[in-house]
Amino acid sequence: MDRHEIEGHEVIDGTAKATGNGAHVLVPKRWRGADVKVIRTTEPDE
């Protein structure tokens, strides 16, 4: 696993859920319009 350092304001822990041909992660509504980064920390389950 690689190590990355990111400066930010808040962290949430979630699971990517299937959506159409992709996946999504829900974040708080108050994050609308903010720049966010998503980092995969485990191998996906097939």
Phi and psi restraints in degrees (range 20) as a CNS / XPLOR table:
assign (resid 1 and name C) (resid 2 and name N)
       (resid 2 and name CA) (resid 2 and name C) 1.0 -80.1 20.0 2
assign (resid 2 and name N) (resid 2 and name CA)
       (resid 2 and name C) (resid 3 and name N) 1.0 159.1 20.0 2
assign (resid 2 and name C) (resid 3 and name N)
       (resid 3 and name CA) (resid 3 and name C) 1.0 -115.1 20.0 2
assign (resid 3 and name N) (resid 3 and name CA)
       (resid 3 and name C) (resid 4 and name N) 1.0 131.3 20.0 2
assign (resid 3 and name C) (resid 4 and name N)
       (resid 4 and name CA) (resid 4 and name C) 1.0 -129.5 20.0 2
assign (resid 4 and name N) (resid 4 and name CA)
       (resid 4 and name C) (resid 5 and name N) 1.0 143.6 20.0 2
assign (resid 4 and name C) (resid 5 and name N)
       (resid 5 and name CA) (resid 5 and name C) 1.0 -116.3 20.0 2
assign (resid 5 and name N) (resid 5 and name CA)
       (resid 5 and name C) (resid 6 and name N) 1.0 124.4 20.0 2
assign (resid 5 and name C) (resid 6 and name N)
       (resid 6 and name CA) (resid 6 and name C) 1.0 -129.6 20.0 2
assign (resid 6 and name N) (resid 6 and name CA)
       (resid 6 and name C) (resid 7 and name N) 1.0 130.7 20.0 2
assign (resid 6 and name C) (resid 7 and name N)
       (resid 7 and name CA) (resid 7 and name C) 1.0 -89.1 20.0 2
assign (resid 7 and name N) (resid 7 and name CA)
       (resid 7 and name C) (resid 8 and name N) 1.0 137.4 20.0 2
assign (resid 7 and name C) (resid 8 and name N)
       (resid 8 and name CA) (resid 8 and name C) 1.0 -161.7 20.0 2
assign (resid 8 and name N) (resid 8 and name CA)
       (resid 8 and name C) (resid 9 and name N) 1.0 -170.1 20.0 2
assign (resid 8 and name C) (resid 9 and name N)
       (resid 9 and name CA) (resid 9 and name C) 1.0 -109.0 20.0 2
assign (resid 9 and name N) (resid 9 and name CA)
       (resid 9 and name C) (resid 10 and name N) 1.0 -30.7 20.0 2
assign (resid 9 and name C) (resid 10 and name N)
       (resid 10 and name CA) (resid 10 and name C) 1.0 -157.5 20.0 2
assign (resid 10 and name N) (resid 10 and name CA)
       (resid 10 and name C) (resid 11 and name N) 1.0 148.2 20.0 2
assign (resid 10 and name C) (resid 11 and name N)
       (resid 11 and name CA) (resid 11 and name C) 1.0 -126.8 20.0 2
assign (resid 11 and name N) (resid 11 and name CA)
       (resid 11 and name C) (resid 12 and name N) 1.0 137.7 20.0 2
assign (resid 11 and name C) (resid 12 and name N)
       (resid 12 and name CA) (resid 12 and name C) 1.0 -121.6 20.0 2
assign (resid 12 and name N) (resid 12 and name CA)
       (resid 12 and name C) (resid 13 and name N) 1.0 154.3 20.0 2
assign (resid 12 and name C) (resid 13 and name N)
       (resid 13 and name CA) (resid 13 and name C) 1.0 -114.7 20.0 2
assign (resid 13 and name N) (resid 13 and name CA)
       (resid 13 and name C) (resid 14 and name N) 1.0 121.9 20.0 2
assign (resid 13 and name C) (resid 14 and name N)
       (resid 14 and name CA) (resid 14 and name C) 1.0 -147.1 20.0 2
assign (resid 14 and name N) (resid 14 and name CA)
       (resid 14 and name C) (resid 15 and name N) 1.0 -177.7 20.0 2
assign (resid 14 and name C) (resid 15 and name N)
       (resid 15 and name CA) (resid 15 and name C) 1.0 -125.4 20.0 2
assign (resid 15 and name N) (resid 15 and name CA)
       (resid 15 and name C) (resid 16 and name N) 1.0 134.1 20.0 2
assign (resid 15 and name C) (resid 16 and name N)
       (resid 16 and name CA) (resid 16 and name C) 1.0 -70.3 20.0 2
assign (resid 16 and name N) (resid 16 and name CA)
       (resid 16 and name C) (resid 17 and name N) 1.0 127.2 20.0 2
assign (resid 16 and name C) (resid 17 and name N)
       (resid 17 and name CA) (resid 17 and name C) 1.0 -107.3 20.0 2
assign (resid 17 and name N) (resid 17 and name CA)
       (resid 17 and name C) (resid 18 and name N) 1.0 142.8 20.0 2
assign (resid 17 and name C) (resid 18 and name N)
       (resid 18 and name CA) (resid 18 and name C) 1.0 -60.9 20.0 2
assign (resid 18 and name N) (resid 18 and name CA)
       (resid 18 and name C) (resid 19 and name N) 1.0 136.3 20.0 2
assign (resid 18 and name C) (resid 19 and name N)
       (resid 19 and name CA) (resid 19 and name C) 1.0 -147.4 20.0 2
assign (resid 19 and name N) (resid 19 and name CA)
       (resid 19 and name C) (resid 20 and name N) 1.0 112.3 20.0 2
assign (resid 19 and name C) (resid 20 and name N)
       (resid 20 and name CA) (resid 20 and name C) 1.0 55.5 20.0 2
assign (resid 20 and name N) (resid 20 and name CA)
       (resid 20 and name C) (resid 21 and name N) 1.0 -123.2 20.0 2
assign (resid 20 and name C) (resid 21 and name N)
       (resid 21 and name CA) (resid 21 and name C) 1.0 -94.5 20.0 2
assign (resid 21 and name N) (resid 21 and name CA)
       (resid 21 and name C) (resid 22 and name N) 1.0 10.4 20.0 2
assign (resid 21 and name C) (resid 22 and name N)
       (resid 22 and name CA) (resid 22 and name C) 1.0 -139.3 20.0 2
assign (resid 22 and name N) (resid 22 and name CA)
       (resid 22 and name C) (resid 23 and name N) 1.0 -149.2 20.0 2
assign (resid 22 and name C) (resid 23 and name N)
       (resid 23 and name CA) (resid 23 and name C) 1.0 -149.1 20.0 2
assign (resid 23 and name N) (resid 23 and name CA)
       (resid 23 and name C) (resid 24 and name N) 1.0 161.5 20.0 2
assign (resid 23 and name C) (resid 24 and name N)
       (resid 24 and name CA) (resid 24 and name C) 1.0 -139.1 20.0 2
assign (resid 24 and name N) (resid 24 and name CA)
       (resid 24 and name C) (resid 25 and name N) 1.0 158.3 20.0 2
assign (resid 24 and name C) (resid 25 and name N)
       (resid 25 and name CA) (resid 25 and name C) 1.0 -125.5 20.0 2
assign (resid 25 and name N) (resid 25 and name CA)
       (resid 25 and name C) (resid 26 and name N) 1.0 126.1 20.0 2
assign (resid 25 and name C) (resid 26 and name N)
       (resid 26 and name CA) (resid 26 and name C) 1.0 -79.2 20.0 2
assign (resid 26 and name N) (resid 26 and name CA)
       (resid 26 and name C) (resid 27 and name N) 1.0 137.3 20.0 2
assign (resid 26 and name C) (resid 27 and name N)
       (resid 27 and name CA) (resid 27 and name C) 1.0 -125.6 20.0 2
assign (resid 27 and name N) (resid 27 and name CA)
       (resid 27 and name C) (resid 28 and name N) 1.0 163.9 20.0 2
assign (resid 27 and name C) (resid 28 and name N)
       (resid 28 and name CA) (resid 28 and name C) 1.0 -60.0 20.0 2
assign (resid 28 and name N) (resid 28 and name CA)
       (resid 28 and name C) (resid 29 and name N) 1.0 145.9 20.0 2
assign (resid 28 and name C) (resid 29 and name N)
       (resid 29 and name CA) (resid 29 and name C) 1.0 -57.3 20.0 2
assign (resid 29 and name N) (resid 29 and name CA)
       (resid 29 and name C) (resid 30 and name N) 1.0 -32.8 20.0 2
assign (resid 29 and name C) (resid 30 and name N)
       (resid 30 and name CA) (resid 30 and name C) 1.0 -66.3 20.0 2
assign (resid 30 and name N) (resid 30 and name CA)
       (resid 30 and name C) (resid 31 and name N) 1.0 -11.7 20.0 2
assign (resid 30 and name C) (resid 31 and name N)
       (resid 31 and name CA) (resid 31 and name C) 1.0 -82.4 20.0 2
assign (resid 31 and name N) (resid 31 and name CA)
       (resid 31 and name C) (resid 32 and name N) 1.0 -5.7 20.0 2
assign (resid 31 and name C) (resid 32 and name N)
       (resid 32 and name CA) (resid 32 and name C) 1.0 -53.4 20.0 2
assign (resid 32 and name N) (resid 32 and name CA)
       (resid 32 and name C) (resid 33 and name N) 1.0 133.3 20.0 2
assign (resid 32 and name C) (resid 33 and name N)
       (resid 33 and name CA) (resid 33 and name C) 1.0 84.4 20.0 2
assign (resid 33 and name N) (resid 33 and name CA)
       (resid 33 and name C) (resid 34 and name N) 1.0 -7.1 20.0 2
assign (resid 33 and name C) (resid 34 and name N)
       (resid 34 and name CA) (resid 34 and name C) 1.0 -87.0 20.0 2
assign (resid 34 and name N) (resid 34 and name CA)
       (resid 34 and name C) (resid 35 and name N) 1.0 152.5 20.0 2
assign (resid 34 and name C) (resid 35 and name N)
       (resid 35 and name CA) (resid 35 and name C) 1.0 -76.9 20.0 2
assign (resid 35 and name N) (resid 35 and name CA)
       (resid 35 and name C) (resid 36 and name N) 1.0 131.3 20.0 2
assign (resid 35 and name C) (resid 36 and name N)
       (resid 36 and name CA) (resid 36 and name C) 1.0 -131.1 20.0 2
assign (resid 36 and name N) (resid 36 and name CA)
       (resid 36 and name C) (resid 37 and name N) 1.0 160.5 20.0 2
assign (resid 36 and name C) (resid 37 and name N)
       (resid 37 and name CA) (resid 37 and name C) 1.0 -127.5 20.0 2
assign (resid 37 and name N) (resid 37 and name CA)
       (resid 37 and name C) (resid 38 and name N) 1.0 138.9 20.0 2
assign (resid 37 and name C) (resid 38 and name N)
       (resid 38 and name CA) (resid 38 and name C) 1.0 -115.2 20.0 2
assign (resid 38 and name N) (resid 38 and name CA)
       (resid 38 and name C) (resid 39 and name N) 1.0 128.9 20.0 2
assign (resid 38 and name C) (resid 39 and name N)
       (resid 39 and name CA) (resid 39 and name C) 1.0 -121.8 20.0 2
assign (resid 39 and name N) (resid 39 and name CA)
       (resid 39 and name C) (resid 40 and name N) 1.0 124.1 20.0 2
assign (resid 39 and name C) (resid 40 and name N)
       (resid 40 and name CA) (resid 40 and name C) 1.0 -80.5 20.0 2
assign (resid 40 and name N) (resid 40 and name CA)
       (resid 40 and name C) (resid 41 and name N) 1.0 124.9 20.0 2
assign (resid 40 and name C) (resid 41 and name N)
       (resid 41 and name CA) (resid 41 and name C) 1.0 -107.8 20.0 2
assign (resid 41 and name N) (resid 41 and name CA)
       (resid 41 and name C) (resid 42 and name N) 1.0 -9.0 20.0 2
assign (resid 41 and name C) (resid 42 and name N)
       (resid 42 and name CA) (resid 42 and name C) 1.0 -137.2 20.0 2
assign (resid 42 and name N) (resid 42 and name CA)
       (resid 42 and name C) (resid 43 and name N) 1.0 166.2 20.0 2
assign (resid 42 and name C) (resid 43 and name N)
       (resid 43 and name CA) (resid 43 and name C) 1.0 -72.3 20.0 2
assign (resid 43 and name N) (resid 43 and name CA)
       (resid 43 and name C) (resid 44 and name N) 1.0 140.6 20.0 2
assign (resid 43 and name C) (resid 44 and name N)
       (resid 44 and name CA) (resid 44 and name C) 1.0 -69.7 20.0 2
assign (resid 44 and name N) (resid 44 and name CA)
       (resid 44 and name C) (resid 45 and name N) 1.0 147.7 20.0 2
assign (resid 44 and name C) (resid 45 and name N)
       (resid 45 and name CA) (resid 45 and name C) 1.0 -80.6 20.0 2
assign (resid 45 and name N) (resid 45 and name CA)
       (resid 45 and name C) (resid 46 and name N) 1.0 137.6 20.0 2
